Amino acid sequence: MSNEWIDVCDRDDIDEEDVIRFDHDGRTYAVYRSPDDTFHATDGLCTHEKIHLADGLVMDEIIECPKHNGRFNYKTGEAKGAPVCVNLRTYAVKVEGGRVLLQAG
């Protein structure tokens, strides 16, 4: 996979302390806007049972899976609570011209 930058959305499409689902090229991502107004991205499915994380709850730097309440640090991908034990993959994100861009590679 290349290291191309993919246009995700307008920066205002994601509220602070929230997450959206983004699908591209057969993959699902979760894109986050932190309380300190930075943007981050991870794989979009929980490593436990492949549930969409965009349906979960964002609290500070944590995304909580909506099915079994497993938690990850969305900035680092680190699994933070049972039942999840496999980290999420993270992706580079930048904002240019008011657009949120994700580096898929």
NUBA-792837 format. One line per field, with one value per atom (N, C-alpha, C): residue number from 1; residue in one letter; atom name; x, z, y. Coordinates in nm, 4 decimals, decimal comma. Atoms other than C-alpha are relative to their C-alpha. Last residue first. Layout:
N
marvo	NUM  ... $
lumtor	A  ... $
vexpa	CA  ... $
xx	X  ... $
zz	Z  ... $
yy	Y  ... $
This chain:
105
marvo	105  105  105  104  104  104  103  103  103  102  102  102  101  101  101  100  100  100  99  99  99  98  98  98  97  97  97  96  96  96  95  95  95  94  94  94  93  93  93  92  92  92  91  91  91  90  90  90  89  89  89  88  88  88  87  87  87  86  86  86  85  85  85  84  84  84  83  83  83  82  82  82  81  81  81  80  80  80  79  79  79  78  78  78  77  77  77  76  76  76  75  75  75  74  74  74  73  73  73  72  72  72  71  71  71  70  70  70  69  69  69  68  68  68  67  67  67  66  66  66  65  65  65  64  64  64  63  63  63  62  62  62  61  61  61  60  60  60  59  59  59  58  58  58  57  57  57  56  56  56  55  55  55  54  54  54  53  53  53  52  52  52  51  51  51  50  50  50  49  49  49  48  48  48  47  47  47  46  46  46  45  45  45  44  44  44  43  43  43  42  42  42  41  41  41  40  40  40  39  39  39  38  38  38  37  37  37  36  36  36  35  35  35  34  34  34  33  33  33  32  32  32  31  31  31  30  30  30  29  29  29  28  28  28  27  27  27  26  26  26  25  25  25  24  24  24  23  23  23  22  22  22  21  21  21  20  20  20  19  19  19  18  18  18  17  17  17  16  16  16  15  15  15  14  14  14  13  13  13  12  12  12  11  11  11  10  10  10  9  9  9  8  8  8  7  7  7  6  6  6  5  5  5  4  4  4  3  3  3  2  2  2  1  1  1 $
lumtor	G  G  G  A  A  A  Q  Q  Q  L  L  L  L  L  L  V  V  V  R  R  R  G  G  G  G  G  G  E  E  E  V  V  V  K  K  K  V  V  V  A  A  A  Y  Y  Y  T  T  T  R  R  R  L  L  L  N  N  N  V  V  V  C  C  C  V  V  V  P  P  P  A  A  A  G  G  G  K  K  K  A  A  A  E  E  E  G  G  G  T  T  T  K  K  K  Y  Y  Y  N  N  N  F  F  F  R  R  R  G  G  G  N  N  N  H  H  H  K  K  K  P  P  P  C  C  C  E  E  E  I  I  I  I  I  I  E  E  E  D  D  D  M  M  M  V  V  V  L  L  L  G  G  G  D  D  D  A  A  A  L  L  L  H  H  H  I  I  I  K  K  K  E  E  E  H  H  H  T  T  T  C  C  C  L  L  L  G  G  G  D  D  D  T  T  T  A  A  A  H  H  H  F  F  F  T  T  T  D  D  D  D  D  D  P  P  P  S  S  S  R  R  R  Y  Y  Y  V  V  V  A  A  A  Y  Y  Y  T  T  T  R  R  R  G  G  G  D  D  D  H  H  H  D  D  D  F  F  F  R  R  R  I  I  I  V  V  V  D  D  D  E  E  E  E  E  E  D  D  D  I  I  I  D  D  D  D  D  D  R  R  R  D  D  D  C  C  C  V  V  V  D  D  D  I  I  I  W  W  W  E  E  E  N  N  N  S  S  S  M  M  M $
vexpa	N  CA  C  N  CA  C  N  CA  C  N  CA  C  N  CA  C  N  CA  C  N  CA  C  N  CA  C  N  CA  C  N  CA  C  N  CA  C  N  CA  C  N  CA  C  N  CA  C  N  CA  C  N  CA  C  N  CA  C  N  CA  C  N  CA  C  N  CA  C  N  CA  C  N  CA  C  N  CA  C  N  CA  C  N  CA  C  N  CA  C  N  CA  C  N  CA  C  N  CA  C  N  CA  C  N  CA  C  N  CA  C  N  CA  C  N  CA  C  N  CA  C  N  CA  C  N  CA  C  N  CA  C  N  CA  C  N  CA  C  N  CA  C  N  CA  C  N  CA  C  N  CA  C  N  CA  C  N  CA  C  N  CA  C  N  CA  C  N  CA  C  N  CA  C  N  CA  C  N  CA  C  N  CA  C  N  CA  C  N  CA  C  N  CA  C  N  CA  C  N  CA  C  N  CA  C  N  CA  C  N  CA  C  N  CA  C  N  CA  C  N  CA  C  N  CA  C  N  CA  C  N  CA  C  N  CA  C  N  CA  C  N  CA  C  N  CA  C  N  CA  C  N  CA  C  N  CA  C  N  CA  C  N  CA  C  N  CA  C  N  CA  C  N  CA  C  N  CA  C  N  CA  C  N  CA  C  N  CA  C  N  CA  C  N  CA  C  N  CA  C  N  CA  C  N  CA  C  N  CA  C  N  CA  C  N  CA  C  N  CA  C  N  CA  C  N  CA  C  N  CA  C  N  CA  C  N  CA  C  N  CA  C  N  CA  C  N  CA  C  N  CA  C  N  CA  C  N  CA  C  N  CA  C  N  CA  C $
xx	-0,1087  0,0227  0,0650  0,0458  -0,3164  0,1127  -0,1015  -0,1981  -0,0255  -0,0515  -0,5136  0,1035  -0,0625  -0,6131  0,0617  -0,0704  -0,8554  0,0493  0,0350  -0,9503  0,0857  0,1253  -0,9466  -0,0474  0,1088  -0,6829  -0,1357  -0,0467  -0,4530  -0,1206  0,1063  -0,5095  0,0637  -0,0348  -0,2835  -0,1214  0,1093  -0,3295  0,0553  -0,0277  -0,0745  -0,1194  -0,0345  -0,2171  0,0243  0,0283  -0,2500  0,0524  -0,0967  -0,2764  -0,0414  0,0475  -0,4831  0,1157  0,0019  -0,3237  -0,0613  -0,0788  -0,4196  -0,0149  -0,1404  -0,5336  0,0921  -0,0972  -0,8975  0,1421  -0,0598  -1,1317  0,1044  0,0640  -1,0127  -0,1372  0,0875  -0,8613  -0,0674  -0,0034  -0,6004  -0,0905  0,1145  -0,5029  0,0094  -0,0208  -0,2453  -0,1315  0,0544  -0,3273  0,0052  -0,1095  -0,0970  -0,0462  -0,1206  -0,3261  0,1144  0,0045  -0,6452  0,1197  -0,0479  -0,5624  0,0062  -0,1288  -0,7759  0,0360  -0,0485  -1,0609  0,1376  -0,1458  -1,2715  0,0465  -0,0641  -1,6309  0,1515  -0,0458  -1,7713  0,0790  0,0535  -1,9861  0,0397  0,1393  -1,9511  -0,0514  0,0775  -1,5694  -0,1441  0,0571  -1,4320  -0,0885  0,1204  -1,2004  -0,0458  0,0461  -0,9562  -0,1219  -0,0782  -0,7504  -0,0425  -0,1393  -1,0026  0,0746  -0,0212  -1,3208  0,1476  -0,1319  -1,4493  0,0038  -0,0037  -1,7482  0,1443  -0,0397  -1,8040  0,0044  0,1228  -1,9996  0,0282  0,0661  -1,6886  -0,1342  -0,0340  -1,5160  -0,0681  -0,0397  -1,6942  0,0226  0,1117  -1,6995  0,0507  0,0200  -1,4323  -0,1253  0,1041  -1,4629  -0,0394  0,0613  -1,1501  -0,1039  -0,0824  -0,9254  -0,0599  -0,0594  -1,1992  0,0772  0,0668  -1,2584  0,0749  0,1358  -1,1797  -0,0738  0,0881  -0,8033  -0,1395  -0,0352  -0,6698  -0,0775  0,0724  -0,6685  0,0552  -0,0702  -0,5788  -0,0818  0,0691  -0,6718  0,0874  -0,0884  -0,5701  -0,0766  0,0177  -0,8157  0,1079  -0,0964  -0,7028  0,0087  0,0418  -1,0248  0,0970  -0,0227  -0,9190  -0,0503  -0,0408  -1,0677  0,0077  0,0340  -1,0756  0,0425  -0,0719  -1,0780  -0,0545  0,0671  -1,1733  0,0863  -0,0802  -1,0689  -0,0924  0,0764  -1,2332  0,0943  -0,0388  -1,0521  -0,0881  0,0256  -1,1704  0,0381  -0,0762  -1,0085  -0,0130  -0,0771  -1,1418  0,0720  -0,0310  -1,4003  0,0731  -0,0430  -1,4076  0,0407  -0,0441  -1,5976  0,0377  0,0832  -1,6162  0,0595  -0,0612  -1,4899  -0,0986  0,0913  -1,5589  0,0785  0,0242  -1,3829  -0,1044  -0,1039  -1,4105  -0,0447  0,0047  -1,6694  0,1179  -0,0249  -1,5736  -0,0008  0,0889  -1,7262  0,0184  0,1184  -1,5609  -0,1011  -0,0366  -1,2233  -0,1210  -0,0288  -1,3802  0,0286  0,1161  -1,3601  0,0466  0,1011  -1,1332  -0,1265  0,0920  -0,9035  -0,1126  0,1370  -0,6423  -0,0867  0,0884  -0,2673  -0,1400  0,0773  -0,0701  -0,0823  0,0082  0,1860  -0,0777  -0,0818  0,1303  -0,0179  0,0843  0,0000  0,0889 $
zz	0,0015  0,4067  0,1318  -0,0042  0,4423  0,0128  0,0771  0,5338  0,0131  -0,0654  0,6428  -0,0907  0,0907  0,5488  0,0794  -0,0750  0,7367  -0,0999  0,0310  0,5304  0,0834  -0,0655  0,6619  -0,0269  0,0607  0,4095  0,0576  0,0977  0,5297  -0,0623  0,0464  0,8407  -0,0923  0,0017  0,9055  -0,0479  0,0406  1,0052  0,0003  -0,0049  1,0365  -0,0537  0,1291  1,0946  0,0187  0,0128  1,3999  -0,1338  0,0857  1,4178  -0,0109  0,1291  1,7138  -0,0789  0,0293  1,9956  -0,1367  0,1208  2,0759  -0,0333  -0,0369  2,4347  -0,1197  0,1079  2,4273  0,0507  0,0503  2,6809  -0,1095  0,0423  2,8901  -0,0588  -0,0942  2,9085  -0,0600  -0,1378  2,7694  0,0963  -0,0676  2,4254  0,1487  -0,1090  2,2873  0,0589  0,0388  1,9529  0,1106  0,0104  2,0376  -0,0527  0,0470  1,9904  -0,0242  0,1446  2,0049  -0,0544  0,0155  2,3515  -0,1505  0,0656  2,3449  0,0154  0,0178  2,5592  -0,0640  0,0069  2,5591  -0,0321  -0,0769  2,6524  0,0096  -0,1275  2,5289  0,0847  -0,0285  2,2362  0,1379  -0,0445  2,2054  0,0399  0,0936  2,2023  0,0496  -0,0636  2,4209  -0,1010  0,0703  2,2562  0,0674  -0,0002  2,4954  -0,0906  0,1042  2,4627  -0,0184  0,0006  2,6525  -0,1148  -0,1253  2,6486  0,0095  -0,0140  2,3120  0,1303  -0,0781  2,3173  0,0118  -0,1403  2,0564  0,0604  -0,0793  1,7309  0,1500  0,0160  1,5415  0,0735  -0,1113  1,6885  -0,0107  0,0442  1,4457  0,1195  -0,0101  1,5978  -0,0410  0,1274  1,4787  -0,0024  0,0780  1,7808  -0,1246  -0,0729  1,9880  -0,0844  0,0182  1,7650  0,0701  -0,1248  1,7454  -0,0259  -0,0642  1,3913  0,1250  -0,0405  1,2457  0,0734  0,0657  1,2312  0,0562  -0,0299  1,3879  -0,0953  0,0691  1,3090  0,0423  -0,0054  1,4928  -0,0763  0,0711  1,4823  -0,0037  0,0931  1,7289  -0,0589  0,1398  1,8853  -0,0931  0,0245  2,2516  -0,1485  -0,0716  2,3279  -0,0207  -0,1442  2,0572  0,0659  -0,0329  1,7115  0,1512  -0,1276  1,6000  0,0024  -0,0029  1,2715  0,1172  -0,0946  1,2786  0,0085  -0,0944  0,9726  0,0983  -0,0860  0,7660  0,1011  -0,1414  0,4781  0,0741  -0,0674  0,1332  0,1468  0,0631  -0,0541  0,0768  0,1210  0,1816  -0,0463  0,0791  0,4600  -0,1262  0,1346  0,7224  -0,0710  0,0808  1,0496  -0,1381  0,1149  1,2707  -0,0672  0,0961  1,6219  -0,1151  0,0743  1,8899  -0,1022  -0,0823  2,1622  -0,0661  -0,0989  1,9598  0,0871  -0,1206  1,6831  0,0908  -0,1215  1,3514  0,1181  0,0042  1,0345  0,1216  -0,0814  1,1239  -0,0037  -0,1427  0,9976  0,0907  -0,0497  0,6560  0,1497  -0,0247  0,5560  0,0308  -0,0828  0,4762  0,0107  -0,0560  0,1923  0,0731  0,0452  0,1439  0,0699  -0,0933  0,1709  -0,0599  0,0472  -0,0216  0,1127  -0,1093  0,1510  -0,0416  0,0119  -0,0856  0,1217  0,0000  0,0000  0,0000 $
yy	0,0968  0,3430  -0,0140  0,1391  0,5092  -0,1004  0,0720  0,8575  -0,1488  0,1206  1,0380  -0,0642  0,0958  1,3942  -0,1141  0,1042  1,6209  -0,1035  0,1390  1,9271  -0,0943  0,0349  2,2864  -0,1409  -0,0744  2,3908  -0,0349  -0,0982  2,1181  0,0672  -0,0888  1,9072  0,1024  -0,1415  1,6106  0,0789  -0,0887  1,2469  0,1421  -0,1438  0,9668  0,0776  -0,0598  0,6205  0,1490  -0,1426  0,3965  0,0511  -0,0683  0,0180  0,1466  -0,0483  -0,0959  0,0577  -0,1423  -0,2951  0,0287  -0,0275  -0,6540  0,1479  0,0173  -0,7238  0,0227  -0,0190  -0,6209  -0,0164  0,1228  -0,7844  0,0201  0,1238  -0,6159  0,0310  0,0677  -0,2694  -0,1213  -0,0489  -0,0343  -0,0748  0,0619  -0,1686  0,0323  0,0955  0,0760  -0,0498  0,1303  0,2387  -0,1036  0,0972  0,5307  -0,1354  -0,0696  0,8332  -0,0979  -0,0183  0,6233  0,0776  -0,1369  0,4897  0,0245  -0,0243  0,1785  0,1471  -0,1370  0,0492  0,0031  -0,0009  -0,2655  0,1406  -0,1065  -0,1858  -0,0116  0,0571  -0,5185  0,0992  0,1334  -0,4016  -0,0524  0,0038  -0,0226  -0,1384  0,0801  -0,0228  -0,0117  0,1183  0,2566  -0,0716  0,0431  0,5081  -0,1284  0,1391  0,6756  -0,0157  0,0675  0,9965  -0,1457  -0,0441  1,2175  -0,0680  -0,0712  1,0107  0,0341  -0,0608  0,8885  0,0785  -0,1230  0,6506  0,0488  -0,0003  0,3827  0,1390  0,0055  0,3652  0,0079  -0,1295  0,4822  0,0048  -0,0877  0,1758  0,1357  -0,1339  -0,0550  0,0918  -0,0939  -0,4063  0,1380  -0,0702  -0,6527  0,0874  0,0664  -0,8855  0,0781  0,1107  -0,8176  -0,0729  0,1200  -0,6047  -0,1213  0,0478  -0,3405  -0,1292  0,1132  -0,2214  -0,0419  -0,0314  0,1190  -0,1091  0,0956  0,0870  0,0229  0,1387  0,4030  -0,0900  0,1070  0,7747  -0,1351  0,1280  1,0962  -0,1034  0,1072  1,4656  -0,1249  0,0696  1,7359  -0,1175  -0,0395  1,9807  -0,0548  -0,1074  1,9465  0,0362  -0,1212  1,7512  0,1165  0,0027  1,5037  0,1281  -0,1371  1,4741  0,0068  -0,0625  1,1119  0,1461  -0,1276  0,9201  0,0813  -0,0890  0,5514  0,1254  -0,0777  0,3560  0,0708  -0,0903  0,0836  0,0637  -0,0047  -0,0816  0,0988  0,1263  -0,1948  -0,0044  0,1079  0,0948  -0,1322  -0,0296  0,3603  -0,1255  0,1191  0,3617  0,0414  -0,0348  0,6372  -0,1283  0,1141  0,6058  0,0518  0,0363  0,9132  -0,1238  0,0911  0,9873  -0,0205  0,0863  1,2496  -0,0814  0,1202  1,4495  -0,0897  0,0293  1,7708  -0,1161  -0,0827  1,7400  -0,0346  0,0792  1,5853  0,0955  0,1160  1,7352  -0,0913  -0,0259  2,0678  -0,1136  0,0087  1,9411  0,0217  -0,1336  1,8785  -0,0101  -0,0847  1,5144  0,1411  0,0663  1,2195  0,0848  -0,0982  1,3292  -0,0727  0,0151  1,0571  0,1034  -0,0702  1,1159  -0,0009  -0,1142  0,8545  0,0610  -0,0958  0,6324  0,1250  -0,1204  0,3448  0,0900  -0,1177  0,0000  0,1242 $
